[in-house]
Amino acid sequence: MFGLAKELKQMEKDNRRIKAGLVGAGQMGTDIVSQVALMPTQDIVITADIDLNRACQAYEIAGHDKERITAVSLLDAANKALLNDKFVATSDYRHVTDVAQVEVVIESTGSPEVGAKASLRAIHQGKHVVEMNVETDVTIGPLLKWYADQYGVIYTVGAGDEPAALYELFDFATSLGLTIIAAGKGKNNPLDTSATPDDPKLAAEAKRRGLTPEMLVEFVDGSKTQIEMACIANATGLAPDIRGMHGPKVNISEMKKVFALKEQGGILNKPGVVDYVIGDLQPGVFLVFSTDKLRLRQCLVLRDMGDGPNYMLLRPFHLCSMEIPLSVAQAAVQRRATMAPLDHLTAEVMSVAKKDLQPGTKLTRIGGNTHYGTTECADIAKKIEALPLGLAAGATLLNPVKQGDPIRYRDVVLRPDSTVATLRKLQDAWVDGEISEHDLRFELDRIVAEET
């Protein structure tokens, strides 16, 4: 993001402001509205949430005058309110994607289904998309990136979450020609893949943090970590070393030794992997690298990077929603993505049974009672027909699935009205060369039109 501050300063002098819209006014979305309120070059001019009151409150919490906040139920009313310099709250995401004044749409719901609909429609309407919804990105990110390219807009994963923070280290290291051994994050709580939102302790902790129980469980059961590491894998070509990754309990001082190849005394079968640690790294991210140049190894010793053969870069923080405006500016001003997926998946987040599941069971949302996510190499997941985590919510089981086993496509009936499932089917066909790009664009345009 070199040069961004200078460009934003010039925008301030020119009295130019980026007008962004927000879909999802939960904890993260509300934080975004408050952060942008500090910035002289951006406004969140319209916010959508299924809870209209929550969308209004996001502006109030940010310190905006109540007189400038208006709730609408029609697109025409939204456009008129924006022309009158109002901040608009709505319960319809289509108002955010369709209003004329918005340049950038931030998707922050965490729902793969809503994320699919809102992101696709925003692109079709000629808006840049900042995807804070990594659940959507790991499911259909390559397709959304391709669609954005067709419309000449930017699709980007948002700055501030671990994937984009980690991508900064990856970009730095690969630009210098260094060899990537491992890249990952610190997990901020113990792993319990059986965690459910019915647990009274977790429910109480969620309330204390201002989260829903399901949101907290998504972190505790490991799904969020698996999603985030799949997200960075799909943008870089890195891959999990083993199913679910290693996730060792290790502190920063020992990480270079642990994230080394087995022949070097470490845990890795191969270089170029994504992983996570439980220890004192959180809330940071790390990248372990190496070089075969003796002169550079000597240089690294002199810079107190250790004796090698592996060395480590750290970013000891990620500020989540507070950093999102950087991606908004990068997309609108520099017309560059902070981080975007490749044209195929490297990693897949599979749905795995939390308990023995019986036919007729309806699968819950991520962070629910029925399943959790675990990361696998995409080619292996495809071979076993694993059900992507982003498609599971609302699906009905046809077959019994034992605790700890992957749920497969053949085990379920997907929701017939699922947009994200339709888009994933198109993405798979496109990646496999089974649909032309002309027909793909036609189908995507048709899906948007049917949502009107």
For each residue, the residues with C-beta under 8 A, 3 or more apart:
1: 4 159 326 330 338
2:
3: 6 7 334
4: 1 7 8 326 329 330 333 334
5: 8 9
6: 3 9 10
7: 3 4 10 11 329 333 334
8: 4 5 11 12 39 41 329 333
9: 5 6 12 13
10: 6 7 13 14
11: 7 8 14 16 17 18 41 333
12: 8 9 15 40 41
13: 9 10
14: 10 11
15: 12
16: 11 41
17: 11 40 41 42 43
18: 11 41 42 43 103 104 328 329 332 333
19: 42 43 45 82 101 102 103 104
20: 36 42 43 44 45 102 103 104 105 106 130 328 332
21: 44 45 46 47 48 96 97 99 102 104 105 106 127
22: 25 29 32 33 44 46 47 48 58 96 105 106 108
23: 29 47 48 49 93 96 97 105 106 107 108 109 114 118
24: 28 29 48 49 107 108 109 110 114 132 133
25: 22 29 30 33 47 48 49 51 54 55 57 58 108
26: 29 30 49 54 108 109 110 215
27: 30 31 210 211 215
28: 24 31 32 108 132 320 321
29: 22 23 24 25 26 32 33 47 49 58 106 108 109 321
30: 25 26 27 33 34 54 57 58 61 62
31: 27 28 34 35 320 321 322
32: 22 28 29 35 36 44 106 108 132 321 324 325
33: 22 25 29 30 36 37 44 47 58 59 61 62
34: 30 31 37 38 58 61 62 63
35: 31 32 38 39 321 322 324 325
36: 20 32 33 39 42 43 44 62 325 328
37: 33 34 62 63 64
38: 34 35
39: 8 35 36 42 325
40: 12 17
41: 8 11 12 16 17 18 329
42: 17 18 19 20 36 39 325 328 329
43: 17 18 19 20 36 87
44: 20 21 22 32 33 36 47 87 106
45: 19 20 21 82 87 88 99 101 102
46: 21 22 78 82 87 88 89 90 95 96 99 102
47: 21 22 23 25 29 33 44 55 58 59 87 88 89 90 96
48: 21 22 23 24 25 55 89 90 91 92 93 95 96
49: 23 24 25 26 29 52 54 55 58 89 91
50: 91
51: 25 54 55 91
52: 49 55 56 71 89 90 91
53: 56 57
54: 25 26 30 49 51 57 58
55: 25 47 48 49 51 52 58 59 71 89 90 91
56: 52 53 59 60 69 71 89
57: 25 30 53 54 60 61
58: 22 25 29 30 33 34 47 49 54 55 61 62 89
59: 33 47 55 56 62 64 68 69 87 89
60: 56 57 63 64 66 69
61: 30 33 34 57 58
62: 30 33 34 36 37 58 59
63: 34 37 60
64: 37 59 60 68 69 87
65: 68 69
66: 60 69
67:
68: 59 64 65 85 86 87
69: 56 59 60 64 65 66 86 87 89
70: 81 86 87 88 89
71: 52 55 56 88 89 90
72: 77 78 81 88 89 90 95
73: 77 90 91 92
74: 77 78
75: 78 79 94 95 98 99
76: 79 80
77: 72 73 74 80 81
78: 46 72 74 75 81 82 88 90 95 99
79: 75 76 82 83 99 100 101
80: 76 77 83 84
81: 70 72 77 78 84 86 88
82: 19 45 46 78 79 85 86 88 99 100 101
83: 79 80 101
84: 80 81
85: 68 82
86: 68 69 70 81 82
87: 43 44 45 46 47 59 64 68 69 70
88: 45 46 47 70 71 72 78 81 82 95 99
89: 46 47 48 49 52 55 56 58 59 69 70 71 72
90: 46 47 48 52 55 71 72 73 78 95 96
91: 48 49 50 51 52 55 73
92: 48 73 95
93: 23 48 96 97 114 117 118 121
94: 75 97 98 121 451 452
95: 46 48 72 75 78 88 90 92 98 99
96: 21 22 23 46 47 48 90 93 99 102 105 118 122
97: 21 23 93 94 102 105 118 121 122 124 125 127
98: 75 94 95 121 125
99: 21 45 46 75 78 79 82 88 95 96 102
100: 79 82
101: 19 45 79 82 83
102: 19 20 21 45 46 96 97 99 105 127
103: 18 19 20 127 128 332
104: 18 19 20 21 127 128 129 130 328 331 332
105: 20 21 22 23 96 97 102 118 119 122 127 128 129 130
106: 20 21 22 23 29 32 44 130 132 158 324 328
107: 23 24 114 115 118 119 122 129 130 131 132 133 136
108: 22 23 24 25 26 28 29 32 132 133 321
109: 23 24 26 29 114 115 118 133
110: 24 26 115 133 135 215 218 366
111: 114 115 133 135 136 365
112: 115 116 133 135 136 139 366 390 391 393 420
113: 116 117 393 418 419 420
114: 23 24 93 107 109 111 117 118 133
115: 107 109 110 111 112 118 119 131 133 135 136 137 420
116: 112 113 119 120 136 139 140 419 420 423
117: 93 113 114 120 121 419 420 451
118: 23 93 96 97 105 107 109 114 115 121 122
119: 105 107 115 116 122 123 129 131 133 136 144 155
120: 116 117 123 124 144 147 419 423 444 447 448
121: 93 94 97 98 117 118 124 125 448 451
122: 96 97 105 107 118 119 125 127 128 129
123: 119 120 126 127 129 144 147 148 151 153 155
124: 97 120 121 147 151 444 445 448
125: 97 98 121 122
126: 123 151 152 153
127: 21 97 102 103 104 105 122 123 153
128: 103 104 105 122 148 153 154 155 156 328 331 332
129: 104 105 107 119 122 123 144 148 153 154 155 156
130: 20 104 105 106 107 156 158 324 327 328 331
131: 107 115 119 134 136 137 141 144 155 156 157 158
132: 24 28 32 106 107 108 157 158 161 321 324
133: 24 107 108 109 110 111 112 114 115 119 136 137
134: 131 137 138 157 161 163 227 228 231
135: 110 111 112 115 138 139 227 366 389 390
136: 107 111 112 115 116 119 131 133 139 140 141 144 390 420
137: 115 131 133 134 140 141 144 157 231 234 341
138: 134 135 141 227 230 231 234 345 347 348 349 388 389 390
139: 112 116 135 136 349 388 389 390 391 420 424
140: 116 136 137 143 144 390 420 423 424 427
141: 131 136 137 138 144 145 155 157 231 234 340 341 345
142: 145 146 234 341 342 343 344 345 427 431
143: 140 146 147 423 424 426 427 430 444
144: 119 120 123 129 131 136 137 140 141 147 148 155
145: 141 142 148 149 155 340 341 343
146: 142 143 149 150 343 430 437 440
147: 120 123 124 143 144 150 151 155 441 444
148: 123 128 129 144 145 151 153 154 155
149: 145 146 152 155
150: 146 147 441
151: 123 124 126 147 148
152: 126 149
153: 123 126 127 128 129 148
154: 128 129 148 331 335 336 337
155: 119 123 128 129 131 141 144 145 147 148 149 337 340
156: 128 129 130 131 327 330 331 336 337 338 339 340
157: 131 132 134 137 141 161 163 164 167 231 235 327 337 338 339 340 341
158: 106 130 131 132 161 164 323 324 327 338
159: 1 164 165 323 324 326 327 330 338
160: 164 165 318 319 320 321 322 323 324 326 327
161: 132 134 157 158 164 165 228 318 320
162: 165 166 185 228 232 285 318
163: 134 157 166 167 228 229 231 232 235 339
164: 157 158 159 160 161 167 168 323 327 338 339
165: 159 160 161 162 168 169 285 315 317 318
166: 162 163 169 170 183 184 185 232 285 287 315
167: 157 163 164 170 171 232 235 236 338 339
168: 164 165 171 172 315
169: 165 166 172 173 183 285 286 287 313 315
170: 166 167 173 174 180 183 232 236 238 287
171: 167 168 174 175
172: 168 169 175 176 313
173: 169 170 176 178 180 287 289 313
174: 170 171 177 178 180
175: 171 172
176: 172 173
177: 174 291
178: 173 174 289 290 291
179: 271 289 290 291 292
180: 170 173 174 183 238 271 272 287 288 289
181: 259 260 261 268 271 272 273 288 289 290 310
182: 241 259 268 271 272 273 274 275 286 287 288
183: 166 169 170 180 232 236 238 273 274 275 285 286 287 288
184: 166 229 245 259 274 275 276 277 285 286
185: 162 166 225 228 229 276 277 281 282 284 285 286
186: 276 277 278 279 280 281 282 283 284 285 286
187: 191 222 225 247 276 277 278 282
188: 219 282 283
189: 219 220
190: 220 278
191: 187 220 221 222 247 278
192: 195 220 221 222
193: 221 222 352 354 372
194: 221 354 355
195: 192 199 202 217 220 221
196: 199 202 217 354 368 369
197: 202 203 206 212 213 214 216 217 367 368 369
198: 203 213 369
199: 195 196 202 203 213 217
200: 203 204
201: 204 205
202: 195 196 197 199 205 206 213 216 217 220
203: 197 198 199 200 206 207 213
204: 200 201 207 208
205: 201 202 208 209 216
206: 197 202 203 209 211 212 213 215 216 217
207: 203 204 210 211
208: 204 205
209: 205 206 216
210: 27 207
211: 27 206 207 215 216
212: 197 206 215 216
213: 197 198 199 202 203 206 216 217 367
214: 197 217 218 364 365 366 367 368
215: 26 27 110 206 211 212 218 219 367
216: 197 202 205 206 209 211 212 213 219 220 367
217: 195 196 197 199 202 206 213 214 220 221 367 368
218: 110 214 215 221 223 224 366 367
219: 188 189 215 216 223 224 225
220: 189 190 191 192 195 202 216 217
221: 191 192 193 194 195 217 218 354 367 372
222: 187 191 192 193 225 226 244 247 372 373 374
223: 218 219 226 227 349 366 367 372 373 389
224: 218 219 227 228
225: 185 187 219 222 228 229 247 276
226: 222 223 229 230 244 245 349 372 373 374 375 389
227: 134 135 138 223 224 230 231 349 373 375 389
228: 134 161 162 163 185 224 225 231 232
229: 163 184 185 225 226 232 233 240 245 274 275 276 347 375
230: 138 226 227 233 234 240 274 345 347 348 349 375
231: 134 137 138 141 157 163 227 228 234 235 341
232: 162 163 166 167 170 183 228 229 235 236 238 274 339
233: 229 230 236 237 238 239 240 274 346 347 375
234: 137 138 141 142 230 231 341 342 345 346 347
235: 157 163 167 231 232 339 340 341 342
236: 167 170 183 232 233 342 346
237: 233 272 342 346
238: 170 180 183 232 233 272 273 274 346
239: 233 272 273 274 346 347 377
240: 229 230 233 243 244 245 273 274 275 347 375 376 377
241: 182 245 246 267 268 269 270 273 275
242: 245 246 269
243: 240 374 375 376 380
244: 222 226 240 247 374 375 376
245: 184 226 229 240 241 242 273 274 275 276 375
246: 241 242 267 268 275
247: 187 191 222 225 244 275 276 277 278
248: 258 267 277 278
249: 277 278 279
250: 254 255 258 277 278 279
251: 254 255 279 280 281
252: 255 279 280 281 286 314
253:
254: 250 251 257 258
255: 250 251 252 258 259 277 279 281 286 288 312
256: 259 260 288 306 310 311 312
257: 254 260 265 266 310
258: 248 250 254 255 266 267
259: 181 182 184 255 256 266 267 268 275 286 288 310
260: 181 256 257 264 265 266 267 268 288 309 310
261: 181 264 266 268 269 270 271
262: 265 266 267 268 269
263:
264: 260 261 309 310
265: 257 260 262
266: 257 258 259 260 261 262
267: 241 246 248 258 259 260 262
268: 181 182 241 246 259 260 261 262 271 273
269: 241 242 261 262
270: 241 261 273
271: 179 180 181 182 261 268 290
272: 180 181 182 237 238 239
273: 181 182 183 238 239 240 241 245 268 270
274: 182 183 184 229 230 232 233 238 239 240 245 347 375
275: 182 183 184 229 240 241 245 246 247 259
276: 184 185 186 187 225 229 245 247
277: 184 185 186 187 247 248 249 250 255 281 286
278: 186 187 190 191 247 248 249 250
279: 186 249 250 251 252 255 282
280: 186 251 252
281: 185 186 251 252 255 277 284 285 286 314 316
282: 185 186 187 188 279
283: 186 188 316 317 318
284: 185 186 281 314 315 316 317 318
285: 162 165 166 169 183 184 185 186 281 314 315 318
286: 169 182 183 184 185 186 252 255 259 277 281 312 313 314 315
287: 166 169 170 173 180 182 183 312 313
288: 180 181 182 183 255 256 259 260 310 311 312
289: 173 178 179 180 181 310 311 312 313
290: 178 179 181 271 308 309 310 311
291: 177 178 179 296 297 300
292: 179
293: 296 297
294: 297 298
295: 298 299
296: 291 293 299 300
297: 291 293 294 300 301 308 309
298: 294 295 301 302
299: 295 296 302 303
300: 291 296 297 303 305 306 308 311
301: 297 298 304 305 306 307 308
302: 298 299
303: 299 300
304: 301
305: 300 301 311 312
306: 256 300 301 310 311 312
307: 301
308: 290 297 300 301 311
309: 260 264 290 297
310: 181 256 257 259 260 264 288 289 290 306
311: 256 288 289 290 300 305 306 308
312: 255 256 286 287 288 289 305 306
313: 169 172 173 286 287 289
314: 252 281 284 285 286
315: 165 166 168 169 284 285 286 318
316: 281 283 284
317: 165 283 284
318: 160 161 162 165 283 284 285 315 323
319: 160 322 323
320: 28 31 160 161 323 324
321: 28 29 31 32 35 108 132 160 324
322: 31 35 160 319
323: 158 159 160 164 318 319 320 326 327
324: 32 35 106 130 132 158 159 160 320 321 327 328
325: 32 35 36 39 42 328 329
326: 1 4 159 160 323 329 330 338
327: 130 156 157 158 159 160 164 323 324 330 331 337 338
328: 18 20 36 42 104 106 128 130 324 325 331 332
329: 4 7 8 18 41 42 325 326 332 333 334
330: 1 4 156 159 326 327 333 334 336 337 338
331: 104 128 130 154 156 327 328 334 335 336 337 338
332: 18 20 103 104 128 328 329 335
333: 4 7 8 11 18 329 330
334: 3 4 7 329 330 331
335: 154 331 332
336: 154 156 330 331
337: 154 155 156 157 327 330 331 340
338: 1 156 157 158 159 164 167 326 327 330 331
339: 156 157 163 164 167 232 235
340: 141 145 155 156 157 235 337
341: 137 141 142 145 157 231 234 235 345
342: 142 234 235 236 237 346
343: 142 145 146 431
344: 142 378 431
345: 138 141 142 230 234 341 348 378 431
346: 233 234 236 237 238 239 342 377 378
347: 138 229 230 233 234 239 240 274 375 376 377 378
348: 138 230 345 375 376 377 378 381 382 386 388
349: 138 139 223 226 227 230 373 374 375 388 389 390
350: 373 374 375 376 381 386 387 388 389 406 407
351: 363 371 372 373 386 387 388 389 391 392 406 407
352: 193 371 372 373 374 404 405 406 407
353: 356 357 370 371 401 402 403 404 405 407
354: 193 194 196 221 369 370 371 372 403
355: 194 369 370 403
356: 353 400 401 402 403
357: 353 361 370 371 397 400 401 407
358: 361 397 400
359: 397 398 399 400
360: 396 397
361: 357 358 370 396 397
362: 370 394 395 396 397
363: 351 368 370 371 392 393 394 395 396 397 407 412
364: 214 367 368 369 370 371 393
365: 111 214 368 393
366: 110 112 135 214 218 223 373 389 392 393
367: 197 213 214 215 216 217 218 221 223 364
368: 196 197 214 217 363 364 365 371 393
369: 196 197 198 354 355 364
370: 353 354 355 357 361 362 363 364
371: 351 352 353 354 357 363 364 368 389 392 407
372: 193 221 222 223 226 351 352 354
373: 222 223 226 227 349 350 351 352 366 389
374: 222 226 243 244 349 350 352 406
375: 226 227 229 230 233 240 243 244 245 274 347 348 349 350
376: 240 243 244 347 348 350 380 381 386
377: 239 240 346 347 348 380 381
378: 344 345 346 347 348 381 382
379: 382 383
380: 243 376 377 383 384
381: 348 350 376 377 378 384 386 388 406
382: 348 378 379 385 386
383: 379 380
384: 380 381 406 408
385: 382 408 409 410
386: 348 350 351 376 381 382 406 407 408 409
387: 350 351 391 392 395 406 407 408 409 411 412
388: 138 139 348 349 350 351 381 391 392 424
389: 135 138 139 223 226 227 349 350 351 366 371 373 392
390: 112 135 136 138 139 140 349 420 424
391: 112 139 351 387 388 395 414 418 420 421 424
392: 351 363 366 371 387 388 389 395 407 412
393: 112 113 363 364 365 366 368 415
394: 362 363 414 415 418
395: 362 363 387 391 392 412 413 414 415
396: 360 361 362 363 412 413
397: 357 358 359 360 361 362 363 400 401 407 411 412
398: 359 410 411 412 413
399: 359 410 411
400: 356 357 358 359 397
401: 353 356 357 397 405 407 411
402: 353 356 405
403: 353 354 355 356
404: 352 353
405: 352 353 401 402
406: 350 351 352 374 381 384 386 387
407: 350 351 352 353 357 363 371 386 387 392 397 401 411 412
408: 384 385 386 387 411 412
409: 385 386 387 412
410: 385 398 399
411: 387 397 398 399 401 407 408
412: 363 387 392 395 396 397 398 407 408 409
413: 395 396 398
414: 391 394 395 418 421
415: 393 394 395 418 421
416:
417:
418: 113 391 394 414 415 421 422
419: 113 116 117 120 422 423 447 451
420: 112 113 115 116 117 136 139 140 390 391 423 424
421: 391 414 415 418 424 425
422: 418 419 425 426 447
423: 116 120 140 143 419 420 426 427 444 447
424: 139 140 143 388 390 391 420 421 427 428
425: 421 422 428 429
426: 143 422 423 429 430 435 440 443 444
427: 140 142 143 423 424 430 431
428: 424 425 431 432
429: 425 426 432 434 435 440
430: 143 146 426 427 433 434 435 437 440
431: 142 343 344 345 427 428
432: 428 429
433: 430
434: 429 430
435: 426 429 430 439 440 443
436: 439 440
437: 146 430 440 441
438: 441 442
439: 435 436 442 443
440: 146 426 429 430 435 436 437 443 444
441: 147 150 437 438 444 445
442: 438 439 445 446
443: 426 435 439 440 446 447
444: 120 124 143 147 423 426 440 441 447 448
445: 124 441 442 448 449
446: 442 443 449 450
447: 120 419 422 423 443 444 450 451
448: 120 121 124 444 445 451 452
449: 445 446 452
450: 446 447
451: 94 117 121 419 447 448
452: 94 448 449
